[in-house]
């Protein structure tokens, strides 16, 4: 799985991770949040979600996907 395909997946699913993280931060806020706080949280959570998803996915699923693809491409009969 190349990085271009993983970046496409990251934009979709990393955004979902970021939104879930944002909900956790907003629901756990101990003081009322201003609009600038919320905008900062949105930007931080999206970036955090994208980076987290890309790194974890690349280190786990994409690695094993590539191993399986190589094995299927060159069967050892």
PASEBA-1860 file (N, C-alpha, C; in nm, 3 decimals):
! residues 77
1> XXXXXXXX> 0.087/-0.116/0.000/0.000/0.000/0.000/0.091/0.123/0.000 ~ 0.080/0.203/-0.104/0.168/0.319/-0.113/0.114/0.436/-0.029 ~ 0.201/0.534/-0.011/0.166/0.647/0.075/0.053/0.732/0.017 ~ 0.040/0.736/-0.116/-0.068/0.815/-0.176/-0.205/0.756/-0.139 ~ -0.215/0.624/-0.147/-0.340/0.559/-0.109/-0.367/0.575/0.041 ~ -0.261/0.565/0.119/-0.277/0.581/0.264/-0.318/0.724/0.300 ~ -0.268/0.823/0.226/-0.309/0.961/0.251/-0.457/0.982/0.221 ~ -0.506/0.916/0.117/-0.650/0.925/0.086/-0.732/0.866/0.200
9> XXXXXXXX> -0.689/0.752/0.250/-0.759/0.691/0.363/-0.750/0.779/0.487 ~ -0.634/0.841/0.505/-0.612/0.925/0.622/-0.705/1.046/0.622 ~ -0.729/1.105/0.506/-0.817/1.222/0.501/-0.958/1.188/0.549 ~ -1.003/1.067/0.519/-1.138/1.027/0.559/-1.139/0.977/0.704 ~ -1.061/0.873/0.730/-1.069/0.809/0.860/-0.990/0.883/0.968 ~ -0.884/0.953/0.929/-0.812/1.036/1.025/-0.897/1.153/1.072 ~ -0.979/1.205/0.980/-1.072/1.313/1.020/-1.173/1.260/1.121 ~ -1.218/1.138/1.101/-1.311/1.078/1.197/-1.246/1.062/1.333
17> XXXXXXXX> -1.122/1.018/1.335/-1.049/1.005/1.462/-1.035/1.142/1.527 ~ -1.005/1.244/1.448/-0.993/1.380/1.501/-1.123/1.433/1.558 ~ -1.234/1.406/1.491/-1.364/1.451/1.540/-1.400/1.380/1.671 ~ -1.370/1.253/1.680/-1.396/1.181/1.805/-1.310/1.236/1.918 ~ -1.185/1.265/1.889/-1.097/1.325/1.989/-1.148/1.464/2.029 ~ -1.199/1.540/1.933/-1.255/1.672/1.961/-1.375/1.661/2.054 ~ -1.461/1.564/2.030/-1.576/1.544/2.118/-1.533/1.512/2.260 ~ -1.431/1.431/2.274/-1.380/1.399/2.407/-1.328/1.524/2.476
25> XXXXXXXX> -1.254/1.608/2.402/-1.202/1.731/2.462/-1.312/1.828/2.500 ~ -1.411/1.845/2.413/-1.519/1.939/2.441/-1.605/1.891/2.558 ~ -1.637/1.762/2.558/-1.720/1.709/2.666/-1.646/1.708/2.800 ~ -1.513/1.701/2.795/-1.435/1.699/2.918/-1.387/1.836/2.961 ~ -1.429/1.941/2.891/-1.384/2.077/2.925/-1.438/2.117/3.061 ~ -1.351/2.176/3.140/-1.391/2.216/3.275/-1.437/2.361/3.283 ~ -1.418/2.435/3.175/-1.463/2.575/3.171/-1.534/2.600/3.039 ~ -1.616/2.701/3.033/-1.682/2.733/2.905/-1.578/2.770/2.799
33> XXXXXXXX> -1.597/2.721/2.678/-1.501/2.744/2.571/-1.544/2.860/2.484 ~ -1.448/2.941/2.446/-1.476/3.051/2.354/-1.466/2.999/2.211 ~ -1.508/3.081/2.117/-1.504/3.041/1.977/-1.360/3.016/1.931 ~ -1.266/3.100/1.975/-1.127/3.080/1.934/-1.071/2.951/1.994 ~ -1.114/2.915/2.116/-1.073/2.787/2.175/-1.123/2.671/2.091 ~ -1.248/2.678/2.051/-1.307/2.570/1.972/-1.239/2.557/1.837 ~ -1.209/2.670/1.770/-1.140/2.666/1.641/-0.999/2.608/1.656 ~ -0.931/2.645/1.764/-0.799/2.589/1.791/-0.808/2.440/1.816
41> XXXXXXXX> -0.907/2.397/1.894/-0.927/2.254/1.920/-0.957/2.178/1.791 ~ -1.038/2.236/1.704/-1.072/2.170/1.577/-0.946/2.148/1.494 ~ -0.865/2.251/1.478/-0.742/2.239/1.400/-0.647/2.137/1.463 ~ -0.628/2.147/1.594/-0.539/2.054/1.663/-0.589/1.910/1.651 ~ -0.717/1.889/1.671/-0.771/1.754/1.667/-0.764/1.693/1.528 ~ -0.790/1.772/1.425/-0.779/1.720/1.289/-0.636/1.681/1.257 ~ -0.541/1.768/1.290/-0.401/1.735/1.265/-0.358/1.614/1.346 ~ -0.398/1.610/1.471/-0.365/1.497/1.558/-0.425/1.367/1.503
49> XXXXXXXX> -0.550/1.373/1.460/-0.616/1.255/1.405/-0.550/1.206/1.278 ~ -0.512/1.299/1.190/-0.446/1.260/1.065/-0.311/1.195/1.092 ~ -0.230/1.258/1.176/-0.097/1.204/1.205/-0.108/1.070/1.277 ~ -0.194/1.063/1.376/-0.211/0.940/1.453/-0.258/0.826/1.362 ~ -0.358/0.851/1.280/-0.409/0.748/1.191/-0.301/0.703/1.093 ~ -0.231/0.799/1.030/-0.130/0.764/0.931/-0.020/0.678/0.992 ~ 0.032/0.720/1.106/0.145/0.648/1.167/0.103/0.509/1.214 ~ -0.008/0.500/1.283/-0.052/0.369/1.334/-0.091/0.277/1.218
57> XXXXXXXX> -0.160/0.329/1.119/-0.202/0.246/1.005/-0.080/0.199/0.926 ~ 0.015/0.289/0.904/0.135/0.254/0.828/0.217/0.148/0.901 ~ 0.225/0.158/1.033/0.306/0.065/1.111/0.239/-0.070/1.130 ~ 0.109/-0.077/1.115/0.041/-0.204/1.141/-0.023/-0.259/1.014 ~ -0.136/-0.210/0.978/-0.215/-0.268/0.871/-0.145/-0.262/0.736 ~ -0.089/-0.147/0.700/-0.025/-0.133/0.569/0.097/-0.225/0.558 ~ 0.170/-0.241/0.665/0.287/-0.330/0.664/0.245/-0.473/0.633 ~ 0.144/-0.522/0.704/0.100/-0.659/0.682/0.027/-0.675/0.549
65> XXXXXXXX> -0.039/-0.571/0.502/-0.103/-0.572/0.370/0.004/-0.592/0.261 ~ 0.114/-0.519/0.273/0.221/-0.531/0.175/0.286/-0.668/0.180 ~ 0.305/-0.722/0.298/0.362/-0.857/0.309/0.272/-0.959/0.241 ~ 0.142/-0.949/0.263/0.047/-1.043/0.202/0.046/-1.025/0.050 ~ 0.051/-0.901/0.003/0.051/-0.877/-0.142/0.175/-0.936/-0.207 ~ 0.291/-0.922/-0.145/0.413/-0.982/-0.200/0.402/-1.134/-0.201 ~ 0.347/-1.191/-0.097/0.333/-1.337/-0.090/0.236/-1.389/-0.197 ~ 0.129/-1.315/-0.222/0.033/-1.357/-0.325/0.090/-1.338/-0.466
73> XXXXX> 0.176/-1.238/-0.483/0.236/-1.212/-0.612/0.338/-1.321/-0.650 ~ 0.406/-1.376/-0.551/0.509/-1.476/-0.575/0.479/-1.603/-0.495 ~ 0.386/-1.682/-0.543/0.354/-1.805/-0.468/0.472/-1.902/-0.469 ~ 0.491/-1.969/-0.359/0.602/-2.065/-0.346/0.549/-2.206/-0.362 ~ 0.535/-2.249/-0.486/0.484/-2.385/-0.514/0.596/-2.481/-0.536
END
